[in-house]
Each structure stands twice: as structure tokens, then as C-alpha cells.
Amino acid sequence: MRTLPDQAALVNSKNKGRRRATPAQTPTVADVADTAGVSRQTVSNVVNAPHRVRPETRARVEEAIAALGYQPNRAARALRVAASRLIGYRIEPVRDESMASIHDRFLHALAEAGREADHHLLLFTADDAEDEIAACTRLFRAGGVDGFVLYGIDRGDRRPPALLRLGAPFAAFGRSDYDSDHPWVDVDNAAGTAAAVAHLVARGHRRIAFLGWPEGSSVGDRRAEGWRTTLDKHGLLADSHALDVRGDDSADVGAALTTYLLDRDPPPTAVVAASDTLAVGAVQAARARGLTVGRDLAVVGFDDTPTARVLDLSSVRQPIEAVGRAVIRALLDRLPGAPSTAEPEEPVGRLLDPTLVVRGSSAAPLPR
């Protein structure tokens, strides 16, 4: 076992250049994490669920807490001694233009997985990320919930660092810039579009377009990456770089983008869409041109919504039920009183594989 430094050495020489609280400042979870050389989630675990942390790491964090004079919110913690067995979750606003049902499926999966563990969801609404953070803060400090599940994580998301500062246990569906600081579960979006492109190449297609979302969305960018890298793998990227078109997630936009692509010379013979909503627009545009979907233009969507099944649309299905179970397990493992069946020092992310469901919109080989 490594020898721990004394408190003075810990404060004065531990990881030079890291931020530390000055005497005029109240030390935070981030200050303790920087001083001890661990993540903020590990500090939260030491305070709220010490059985989750290896003894040597726990000792190092406890020394940093003592040296800095960090004071956890004992009042809020006392309120949580008798666990509420409630998990806070913000309901996503409904967008009329989207046909996706992912949020509903995920919510159902969370509720089922939580019920099996004798926990239930406390649902709330919020106008935006800042409003959600404020709601989480109120609920956690009042002892109304034991932890949170975050949905729709993206790059630069403000919610994970805010909950880490709060010291609230949480798990996220999606990856952010803070992956190393909290547990997360995500779907391999690049693998989904890669499978769609590989399927179309095997059917004889060589001009495969991509209908995507505007750049900046981590999910959308990863789906574009899967399309791009798989075309490159098959030596088709040079002929397809002009077939990458982006727009908002609506059927009307999907139709407009597909109409633009069909006007090109030569037009694509297949389209991979970042969502079923965009794919439905592609189907509408093809039919408006008198084309037969599946013969004249192959179309593959993403999310495998009920609409895809009705339209006989090939689509990439996310394992949402498995994601919901994994998120609940990751969260429950970090709540006070969780069984100490394992002792991971740091949170671990999980990346789950999607499945391509082939239907009539892309099943037939390209006519010669």
C-alpha cells in the first residue's frame, strides 16, 4: 500500500498548478478532487457512499477534506439518511415536427428498471438546462430524491458539472465533456450508421447520401462519422462528399434535402438518415418524383420508430430498454446504502451496440 503524505504536504505540494481554495474561499468538491487527484464523483462517493471507493483512495480523499476544511452539506445529507427511493427525471418537451419515440421508450424503460429495484421516478418539467439544474438543486437539498437521471447529454452540457458541484448522485444517457467524472450509458451511434452503409454497399449501392442534423450535436456528428468512415473504408468517400446534407429534424426538411439530392447529376441511389423523421421526408420526396422506394431509391432511417414499421422503412434500432436498465444500475450503485458488491474507484461508461432492422425500403439489390 502506498504511503500517504501528511496534511501539510498534501496541501502544499500535491499536484502543483491545480486549483485550490484560498482561505477567503469556501472549499468545494472540485477543490477536494483537485487536491486528492481524483474525480469529483469519487469525492461525492466518499461523502455519500464510501463503500464504493477503494480504501487507499478513500483515505487520500479524507485527508484532502480535512486539510482543506471542506464541509459537505450535512443537513441535506441527514435528510437523505432515510432514502426517499425516488429518482428525479426531467420530462423532455414534445416537438410536433419529430416522429421519434425514443424519449417515451426510455422513460418506460427507466420506470420498469427502477420499479424492479424498489425505486420510482419523480417526474418534473423544466424550460431549459438552467431551469433543470435549479429544479434538481431544490429537490436534492430538500431530500425529495436520492439521485437523478439526465437525458439528452451533449457536448458542453452544463448539467453534469452542476450536479457534481452539488454532490448529487446521477447517471446520464449520453456522453459529454465530463465522461470521466460520472457514470454514463450511450448507444454507439457511429456503429449504427456504419451498419446501414455496409448494408447498402452489399446491395450494390455506390452513391449513398446522408441526411443529417446541423453540426454541433454530438449524436448527429457521430452518426455522420459512421456514414463517412464506412464509405471511406469501401473507397466511396471521394464520390460522396457532396451528398452530405444537413438540416433540422423534421419531415419537411428531410423532403427538401432529398429533393436537392435527387436534382444532382448523378443523383444518389440510397440515403442514410440521422433519424426516422428525416427518412420519412426522403420517402415523401422520392414518391413525389414518381420513384419507388426500395427500387429506385433505398432509404434507411435511425431509431426504428413505429412510423418506420408502418412505412416498411429500414432503420437502426437503439437498445433503449437495455440503456434504461444500465442507467438505473449505474445510479443505484452510487446511492447511499447501496450494497458493496463491487468497489470501482472511478465511474465507468458503457457503450451499447444498435441493430439494423432491414425492411422493404432497402432490402432489394440495386437494379442493374
Secondary structure, 3 states (H helix, E strand, C coil): CCCCCCHHHHHHHCCCCCCCCCCCCCCCHHHHHHHHCCCHHHHHHHHHCHHHCCHHHHHHHHHHHHHHCCCCCHHHHHHCCCCCCEEEEECCCCCCCCCCCHHHHHHHHHHHHHHHCCCEEEEECCCCHHHHHHHHHHHHHCCCCCEEEEECCCCCCCHHHHHHHHCCCEEEECCCCCHHHCCEEEECHHHHHHHHHHHHHHCCCCCEEEEECCCCCHHHHHHHHHHHHHHHHCCCCCCCHHHEEECCCCHHHHHHHHHHHHCCCCCCCEEEECCHHHHHHHHHHHHHCCCCECCCEEEEEECCCHHHHHCCCEEEECCHHHHHHHHHHHHHCCCCCCCCCCCCCCCCCEEECCEEECCCCCCCCCCC
